[in-house]
Amino acid sequence: MKTEKLPPGTWKIVSIAAIGAFMAQLDATIVNVSLPDLVTTLHAPFSSIQRVISGYLLALALTLPLNGWLVNRIGARAVYLWCFGAFTLTSALCAVAWSAPSLIAFRLLQGMAGGLLAPMAQMTVARVAGKQLPRVASAMTAPVLLAPLLGPVIAGIILSLTSWRWIFFLNVPVGLVAIILAALFLPDDKSEICSRPLDLMGLGLLAPALVSFLYGMDHVAKSSGLMILGVSLVLFALYILSARRKGDNALVDLRLFRIRAFSASAVIMFLTNGVSFAAQMVLPVWLIHSCGVSPEQTGLLIAPLGLGMMCVYPLIGRLSDRFHVRDLTGFGALLSLMGTVLLTALAYNGLNIALLTIALLLRGGGGGAVGIPAMSAGYASVARKDIPMATTALNIMQRVGGPTLTTVCATFLGWRLAIIAPPLAASEAYSETFGLLALLHGLLLLATRFIKNSEEIRQP
C-alpha cells in the first residue's frame, strides 16, 4: 500500500492533543498514593476521602455525552481550550481545598472537565489525520497508556518532598502551557460549526445512565448496587427510544450504528477495553491468592503485558500501511486469544514464569494491534461532519466495556470458587475464568471479521 503524506502541522496538533489525554488519565491515579495524607490533613474518615477518587472517575463519564453537541455548537478548538482551562482552574481549586467536602466537590468539577479532554484529543487527531490516523494515533496513545503507571510514581516523589497539594498544583503550569500551544496551533474550525439544539431529554437520560451504570457495576455485589444498575438499564432503554425518535437531533445519533463498519468498530472497542480490564482484575488475584506470589513480585510478573503493548504501538502506523485493517486486527485478536488460552492452561497446571511471560507478551502485543486500527476504521466509515458524534459513541462503548466484562468475570470466578471442592477449587476456578476470558477473546476475533478495509469504504 502507498503511504500518503500527513497534512502539514499534524504532529504539532497530535502533541497538543496527547497532553490533554495524558493529564486526564494521570489524574485518575495520581491521587491514590496521597489518600493517607488526605485523611490526616483534612481530618476526614477514609470512606469520605475515597470519594476523591471515585467521584472523579464517575464525573469523567458525566460530561462525555456532551462532546458531540459541544463540538458542533462552538467548534473543537473552542471546546478544547475551554476544557483545558476548566481542568487547570479546578486543579488549582483542588490544591487549595480546605476540607474533604470542598476537595470532593472540586474533584467532581475537575473530572467533568477531564471527561471531555480524552475524547476531544481523539476527535482532533481523527479530523486532522484522516486515513493516516493509525500512524499518528499510536504516538498519542503511548503517553496515555503510561499515565496510569506514572501517576503513583510521580505522586510518591511529590509526597516525599512536599505536601499533597502539589499533586494538583502540578497541573497548573502544564495546563497553562497546553492552553497557549492549543491557541497557537490548533486549527480554526469555525466554518464547520452547525447550530444544533441541545437534546436536554437525551442528556437527562444518558448522563445519569452512564454514571449509575459505572457505579452499579462497581457495587454489583450489594443489593443497592444491583438496584442502581437496574435503574441505569432502564435509563439506557428510555434514551434509545428517545434517540430513535429524534434522529440527528439526538444527543448521540444512533443511526451511526446502521453503518456496519462503525458498528463493528464500536463492538471491538467495547470488547477490547472489556477483556483488558477483566484480565487486569483476574491476573493479580490468581497470582497472589492461587500461586502465592507476593504483591511486589506480582507487579513485575505482569509487566510483560504492558511491554508487549509498548513494543507494538510504535509499529502500528507501518503495519497499517502494509496490511489491511481486517487482517491486522484479526491477527492481533488471534494473538491475544492464544495468550489467554495459555493462561487457562497455566491456571490449571501451575505457574511457569517463562510461559506466563510469553502469554502476557502475546496478550499485550495482540491487544495493541486491535484497538487503534479498529478505531480508525470506525472513523473512516462516517462523514467528516459526523466525527464528533462518532467520537462520543465510540468512547461510551469503550467506557462501559471495562466494568461490564470485569463484573462478568469477577461474578463467574466467585461462583466457581464457591461451588468447587477445596482441593481443586483454585486451579479449576481460575482456569475456567481464563477460559471465559478466552471465549470473550473469541468474540473479539469474530468481530474483527466485520471490519471493512479502507478500499471497501466509500468516503461520504
N, C-alpha and C positions, 0 to 999 in steps of 0.2 A: 504494500500500500504506500502511496506517495504521501509524505508528511507535508502538510501545509504550514506556512509561516504564521506565527502568532501575531495578532493585532499589536500595533505599537503601544507601549506603556502597560502591557499586560502584567508583567512581573511586579511593577510598582503597585498595581491595584491588588494583585494577589497577596503581596506582603502586608498591605494595609488591612485587607480582609482577614488575614491569618491572625493579626494582632487581636482583633475583636473576638474571634472564636476562641483563641488561646486564653484570653483573660476571663471570659465567661466560664470556661471549663476549669481553669485554675482555681477560681474562687469556689468551685463546688467541693474541693478537697482541702484547700489550704487552711481552712479554719479548724479542721478535725483535731489537729495536734494541740490547738490552743484551748480546747474545752476545759481542762482542769484549771488553767489560769483564769478563764472567764468565770468559772464557778466561784473562785476565791475572790477575785477583784470586784465582781458585780454582786457578791453576796446573794446568790440565787441557787436553788437546787438544780442538780444535773438534768432533771426531767424538763425544766424550763429552758436551760441553756441548749439542750439538744435541738430545740426548735430553731435555733440559729442556723443549723444545717438543713433540717427537714423543711423548714419554711422556705429557704432559698430554692431548694430543689423543686418544691411544688409551685413556687412563683415563676420558675422558668417555663412551666407549661401554661401558666395563666394567660400570658400575652401572645403565645405562639399563634393562635388562630387569627390574630390581627395583622400578621405580617403581609399577606397578600393585599388586603384592603389599604393599608397604610402606604405601601409602595405605589399602588395605582393612584392614590389620592394626592400624595405630596412628592413622590419620587424616591428612588432608592438612596440617592446621595443624601437627601434631607433626613430620611429615616435613620440612616446610619449615623449621621452627625448628632441627631437628637438622642439616639440610643446611647452612643458612647458618652455624650455629655451627661446624660442622666446617670449612667453607670459610674462615671467618675465622681459626680456630685454625691451620689448615695454611698459610694465607698468612703468619701471624706466624712459623711454623716455617721457611718458605722464606726469610724475611727474615734469620733468624739462622743460616742454613746455614753450616757451617764447611768444607765440601768439596763437590766435584762429586757424589760418590755421595749425600751427605746431601741436597743440593738436588734431585737427581733423584728420590729417594725421597719427599721432601715434596711435590714437584710431582705425583707419581703419586697421593698421597693427596688433594691439592687437586683434581686432575682427577676423582677418584671422587666427591667431594662436588659439584663443579661439574656433573658429568654428570646429576645429578638436579634441579639448580636450574632449567634451561630448561624441561624437560617439566613440572615442578611448577608453574612460573609459568603455562604454557599451560593446564594442567588446572584450576588455581584460578580462572582467568579464565573458562574454559568453564563451570564449575559455577555461578558467580555470575551470568554474563551470559545464559546460556541462548540463546534465539533472537536476542538482541541482540549476540551475540559479534562480528559484523563491525564494529559501531560502536566497540567498546572494544579489539578486538584490534589494529586499525590504530594506535591510540595507544600500545599496548605494543610493537608491532613496530618503530616508528621508532627508539627509542633502541637497540634490539638490533641494528638494521642499522648504526647509527652506531658501535657498539662496535669492530668490527674496523678502522674508519677512524681512530677516535680513539686506539686503542692505541699505535701508533708515535709519534703526536704527543705524547701525554702522557708516554710513556717518554723521548722526546727532551728534553722540558722538564726532567724529573726528573734525567736524567743530566747535563744542563748545569749543574745546581745542586748536586747531591749524589750519593750512592752509589746503585748499582743496588738496594741493599736496600730503599730507599724505594718502589720499584715494588711490592713486596709489602706493605710497611707501610701503603701507601695503602688496602689493602682492610680493614684492621682497624677504623678509625673508621667507615667506610661500613658494614661488616658489623655492628658493634655498634648503630648507628642502625637498620639494617634489622631486626635481631632485636627491638629494642624496639617498633618500629612493627608488626611482624608479630604480636607478642604482644598488642598493644593492639587491632588492627583486623581481623585475620583471623578469620573465623567459626569457632566451635567446632563441629566435625563429628563428635564422639564418637558421636553417635546413628547415624551411617552406617557405623560400623566393623562389619565382618563378619569373624570369625576364619577364616582360610584357612591350611591347611598350606603351608609353603614347598616348592615344586617343586624340590628340590635337583638332581634329574637334569636338569630343564629348564634350571636356572641353569648347571649344569656343562657343558651343551651350547651354550646360546645366547650366553652372555657370551664364551667363547673364540671362538665362531664370528664374532661381530661384530668383536672385536679383530683376529683373524687375517685376516678379510676386508679390513678397512681397511688393515692392514699389507701384505697381499699385493698389493692394488691399487696401493699406493704404490710397491711394488718389483717390479711385474709384469715389468719388463724383465730381471730377473735370474732365474736358474733357481730360486734359493731362494724368491723371491717367488711364482713360479708354484706351487711345491710347497706353500707356506703357503696360497695361495689355494685350491688343491685340497682341502686339509685343511678349510678353512672351509666349503666347499660340502658336504663330507661331514657336517660337524657340523650344518649347517643342515638337511640331509635327515634326519638322525637326530632332530633336535629336532621336525621336523614329524611324524614317525612317533610320537614320544612324546606330543606335544601332542594329536594326534588321538585317541589312546587315553585320555588323562586328561580331556579335555573342559574344563569350567570350573575344574578343579583345576590346569590347566596354568599355567605362569608367564605366558604370553600366550595367551589363549583364541583359537584360530584360527577358531572358529565365527563370530566377528565378521565375518570376510571373506565369509560367506554372505550378508550384507546388501549388496545391490547398491550402494546409495548410499555405504556405508562403504568398500567395495572400490574404487569409483571415486575416492573421496577419497584413499585410500591410494596408488593408482596415480598420481594427479595430483601428490601430494606428492613421490613418487619422481621423476617426470619433471621437475617444476618445479625441484627442487633440482639434478637432474642436468644439465639444459640450462643452468642458471645457472652452475654450477661449470665445465662444459665450455667455455662461452663465455669465462669469465674466464681460462681457460688458453690458448685459441686466439687471442683478440684481441691480447694484448700480443706474443705470439710473431710473429703476422702483421705487426703494425705495426713491430716492431723489425727483424726479420730479412728481411722481404719488402719493406717500404716504406721502410726506412732511417730510421725515426723514432727519436729518442733516448729513453732510458728516462724522462727527466724530462717530455718532451713527451707520451709515451705516457699517463702518468697523467692529464694534462689532457685528452687526446683521449677517454679512456674515461669521464671524469667525467659526461657526459650520461646514461650508463646508470644511475648512482645517482640523478641528478637526476630522471629520469623516474619512478623508484620513489618518491622522496620527494614528488613532486607528486601522485601517485595515492593513496598510503596515507591521507592525511588525509580523502580523499573516499570511502573505501571504505564507511564507515557509511551515508552518504547514498545512495550508489549501490546498496547492498544493500537499502535501504528502498524504492527506486524501481523496481529491476529484479529479475527472477527470477535466482536464483543460476546457473542453467544458462546464461542469456543473458549474464550478466555475465562469468562465467569463459570462456565461449566467445568473447566479443568480445575479452577480454584475450589469450587464446591466439592469436586471429587477428592481433592487432596484433603480438605477438611473432614470429609466423611471417612477417609482412610485413617486419619489420625484419631478420630473418635472411636472407630471400631477397634483400633489398637488399645485405646484407653479402656474399652469394655473388657478386652482380654486381660489387661493388666490388673484391673479391679478384681477379677475373679481368681487369677493365678498368683497374684502377689506383685509387689513393687519391684521394677527393674529400672534403675535410673537411666541407663542408656536408651532403653525402649521408650521411656517416658519423654526423654528429650526429643527423640525422633517424632513421637506422636504430637508433641506441642509445637515443634517446628512446622510439621505438616498442617496443623490446625491454624497456626498463626499466618504462615505464608499463603495457605489456601484462602483463608478469610480475607487477607489483604488484596487478593486478586479478584474478589467478587464485588465488594461494595462500591468502589469508585466507578468501574466500568458500567455497572448496573444503573447507578445514579445518572451517569452521563447519557445512557440510552434513554432513560426516562425523560430527561430534559430535551433530548433531540427529537422526541416524538410529539412535542407540543409546540404551538406557535410561540414566538418571542413574547407576545403580549400576555401569554398565559404562564410565563415562567414564575412570576411572584406567587400565583395561586398554586402552581405545581410545587414550589418550594415549601409552602405551608403544608400541603397534603403529604409530601414525602417525609417531612420532619415529624408530623403527627404519627404517621405509620411507624417510623423509626423509634419515636419516643415511647410508644405503647408496647412495642415488641419486646423490649428488655424485661420489664416487670411481668408481662404475661407469661412468657416461656420460662422465666425463672420460677414463678409461682407454680407452674405446671410441674416442673422437675422437682422442686422442693416438696410439693404435696405428694408426688409419687414416691420420692425417697422416704419420706416419713411413714407413708402407708406400708411400704415394703419392709422397713426396719421393724415396724410394729408387729407384723404377722409371720415373718420368717423365724425359724427356730434359732436360738442363740449361737450355736457353733458356726453356722454358715451365714448368719444374719448380715454381717458387714460386707463380706465379699459378694454375696449374691445380690443384696440390695443395691450396692454401688454399681455393680456390673450391669444390673438391669436398668438403673438410672442412666448410665452412659449409653446403654442400648437405646433407651428412649431418645436421648440426645442425638444418637446416630440416625434414628428414624426421622427426626426433625431435619437433620442434615440431608437426608434423602429427599425430603420435600423441597428443600432449598435447591438441590441439584435438579429436580424436576422443574422447578420454577424458572431456572435459567434457560430451559429449552424454549420458553415462550418469549424471550427477548428477541427483538429484531435487530439484525445487523444494520450498520449505517447505510449500506447500499439499498436496503429494503425500505428505509424510512423516507417517505416523501415529505420534505420540509414544507410546512404550511406557509 
